[in-house]
């Protein structure tokens, strides 16, 4: 056997081993699609549309937003799970689809920890309990006392069954031992309208929805769900401060790719996302909206999803809540 013939298999194996890396280095080769599991107009969609031009610049290809709302995020995330694992389709999912829905739905079209490759957490969105400015319920202790004295009569709107707002209301019920009736709406907009109109007494809203009405003096911010006070509402206590130590809950959303996406392609996405979010104007605009940008590593985001899944599984089990 000649030296060239002996080297043949070695060279072939080296070429095969390097092929995925070469393909990943060339990524992307066409426009990329970002599946967003919320409709246009919400905070998640707004953030994505804000950073999409930066992602296009970073990747050298147009980043197209594809809104796929419905079924608590399951419709959009199922589309991502079924997409080709080449990085040209990526999804933005939230606490519902990526953590809570596995406990809320009997039949899931995907396994969030098996069928996706975590890329990066994108942002946290804190929630705020609000009442009309003229309502007598001005503090969290007053709300909890009213719910305990008149079980089932105190209503609290939220943005939909299975959303992080719904789960935050349930966590409040359980930790506060208070029989508050959660009222599900199709998003923050309708919930806000009805608390302003007095159809419901209270609401658990995301900060971008609540803040303009609080600033206008139409709604009172009673307490925020985050671990610490918010710069946008510095006088408003956290729920933990106001009487329920240990309470903490925020909405969050982040990027995942289909399972099997090459590691270098995931890394390319992560680099592009991190660079886009480092833009000071993006950070300023997001903070103005009440959104806290929080990019992290793929490994950290994977661990975060697992932790959130465990947390909400216990809350949902205790509540006995099912959505199918």
Residue pairs with C-beta under 8 A, 6 or more apart in sequence:
20 262
20 264
21 264
23 86
23 262
24 87
24 262
24 263
24 264
24 265
24 268
25 264
27 86
27 87
27 88
27 264
27 265
27 268
28 59
28 60
28 61
28 87
28 88
29 61
29 88
30 61
30 88
31 61
31 62
31 63
31 64
31 88
32 55
32 59
32 61
32 62
32 63
32 64
32 87
32 88
32 89
32 90
33 64
33 66
33 88
33 89
33 90
34 48
34 52
34 55
34 63
34 64
34 65
34 66
34 90
34 91
34 92
35 66
35 68
35 76
35 77
35 79
35 80
35 89
35 90
35 91
35 92
36 44
36 45
36 48
36 65
36 66
36 67
36 68
36 76
36 91
36 92
37 44
37 68
37 69
37 73
37 75
37 76
37 77
37 91
37 92
37 93
37 94
37 97
38 44
38 45
38 67
38 69
38 73
38 94
39 45
39 67
39 69
39 187
40 67
41 189
42 187
42 188
43 125
43 206
43 208
43 209
43 289
43 290
43 291
44 92
44 94
44 125
44 253
45 65
45 67
46 208
46 289
47 122
47 123
47 286
47 289
47 291
48 65
48 92
49 65
50 282
50 285
50 286
51 273
51 276
51 277
51 282
52 63
52 64
52 65
53 63
54 275
54 276
54 279
54 282
55 63
55 272
55 273
55 276
56 62
56 63
58 271
58 272
58 275
58 276
59 268
59 272
67 76
68 75
68 76
68 79
69 75
69 76
70 76
72 96
72 97
72 100
72 101
72 104
72 105
72 160
72 161
72 162
72 163
72 323
73 93
73 94
73 96
73 97
73 98
73 101
73 162
74 97
74 101
74 105
74 108
74 109
74 110
76 91
76 93
76 97
77 91
77 93
77 97
77 98
77 109
77 110
77 112
77 116
77 256
78 109
78 110
79 89
79 91
80 89
80 90
80 91
80 93
80 116
80 256
80 257
80 258
81 109
81 110
81 115
81 116
81 258
81 259
82 258
83 89
83 258
84 258
85 117
85 257
85 258
85 259
85 260
85 261
85 262
86 261
86 262
86 265
87 257
87 261
87 262
87 265
87 266
87 268
87 269
89 257
89 258
90 119
90 255
90 256
90 257
90 269
91 116
91 255
91 256
91 257
92 122
92 253
92 254
92 255
92 256
93 112
93 116
93 253
93 254
93 256
94 163
94 164
94 251
94 252
94 253
95 163
95 164
95 167
95 251
95 252
95 253
95 308
95 312
96 104
96 162
96 163
96 164
97 112
98 112
98 116
98 254
98 256
98 305
98 308
98 309
99 112
99 305
99 308
99 309
99 311
99 312
100 162
100 164
100 167
100 308
100 309
100 312
100 313
100 316
101 108
101 112
101 162
101 323
102 108
102 111
102 112
102 309
102 313
103 309
103 312
103 313
103 316
103 317
104 161
104 162
104 316
104 321
104 322
104 323
104 324
105 322
105 323
105 324
106 322
106 324
107 324
110 116
112 305
112 309
113 302
113 305
113 306
113 309
114 259
115 258
115 259
116 256
116 257
116 258
116 259
117 256
117 257
117 258
117 259
117 260
117 261
117 266
117 298
118 254
118 255
118 256
118 298
118 299
118 301
118 302
118 305
119 254
119 255
119 256
119 257
119 266
119 269
119 270
119 273
119 298
119 301
120 254
120 255
120 269
120 270
120 273
120 274
120 295
120 296
120 297
120 298
120 301
121 252
121 253
121 254
121 294
121 295
121 296
121 300
121 301
121 304
122 252
122 253
122 254
122 255
122 273
122 277
122 293
122 294
122 295
123 252
123 253
123 254
123 286
123 291
123 292
123 293
123 294
124 226
124 250
124 251
124 252
124 291
124 292
124 294
125 206
125 207
125 208
125 250
125 251
125 252
125 253
125 290
125 291
125 292
126 206
126 207
126 224
126 225
126 226
126 230
126 250
126 251
126 290
126 292
127 164
127 165
127 168
127 204
127 205
127 206
127 207
127 224
127 225
127 249
127 250
127 251
128 204
128 205
128 206
128 207
128 210
128 214
128 221
128 222
128 223
128 224
128 225
128 233
128 236
129 140
129 143
129 156
129 172
129 202
129 203
129 204
129 221
129 222
129 223
129 224
129 225
129 239
130 195
130 202
130 203
130 205
130 210
130 213
130 214
130 219
130 220
130 221
130 222
131 137
131 138
131 143
131 195
131 201
131 202
131 203
131 219
131 220
131 222
132 195
132 196
132 198
132 218
132 219
132 220
133 217
133 218
133 219
133 220
135 201
135 220
136 142
137 143
137 146
137 201
137 202
137 222
138 220
138 222
139 222
139 242
140 222
140 223
140 237
140 239
140 242
140 243
140 244
141 242
141 243
143 154
143 178
143 180
143 202
143 222
144 176
144 178
144 243
146 154
147 154
147 176
147 178
147 179
147 180
148 177
148 178
148 179
151 179
152 179
152 181
153 181
154 178
154 179
154 180
154 181
154 201
154 202
155 180
155 181
155 182
155 183
155 200
155 201
155 202
156 169
156 180
156 181
156 182
156 183
156 200
156 201
156 202
156 203
156 204
157 182
157 183
157 185
157 191
157 194
157 195
157 200
157 202
157 203
157 204
157 205
158 165
158 166
158 168
158 169
158 182
158 183
158 184
158 185
158 191
158 203
158 204
158 205
159 165
159 166
159 184
159 185
159 186
159 187
159 188
159 191
159 204
159 205
159 206
160 166
160 184
160 185
160 186
160 187
161 184
161 323
162 323
163 251
164 249
164 250
164 251
164 252
165 188
165 204
165 205
165 206
165 251
166 182
166 184
167 249
167 312
167 315
167 316
168 204
168 225
168 249
169 180
169 182
169 204
170 182
170 315
170 316
170 319
170 321
171 247
171 249
171 315
172 178
172 180
172 204
172 239
172 244
172 247
173 179
173 180
173 182
173 319
174 315
174 318
174 319
175 244
175 246
175 247
176 243
176 244
180 202
183 191
183 194
183 200
185 191
185 194
188 205
188 206
188 208
188 209
189 209
191 200
191 203
191 205
191 209
192 203
192 205
192 209
192 210
192 213
194 200
194 203
195 201
195 202
195 203
195 205
195 219
196 213
196 218
196 219
202 222
203 210
204 225
206 251
206 290
207 224
207 230
207 232
207 233
207 289
207 290
207 291
208 289
208 290
208 291
210 219
210 221
211 232
211 233
211 290
213 219
214 220
214 221
214 233
221 233
221 236
222 236
222 242
223 236
223 237
223 238
223 239
223 241
223 242
224 230
224 233
224 236
224 237
224 238
224 239
225 238
225 239
225 247
225 248
225 249
225 250
226 238
226 248
226 250
227 238
227 240
227 248
228 238
229 236
229 237
229 238
229 241
230 236
230 290
231 287
232 287
232 290
238 247
238 248
239 247
239 248
240 246
240 247
240 248
252 294
252 308
254 301
254 304
255 269
255 273
257 265
257 266
257 269
266 298
267 298
270 297
270 298
273 295
274 295
276 282
277 283
277 293
277 295
282 293
283 293
286 292
286 293
296 304
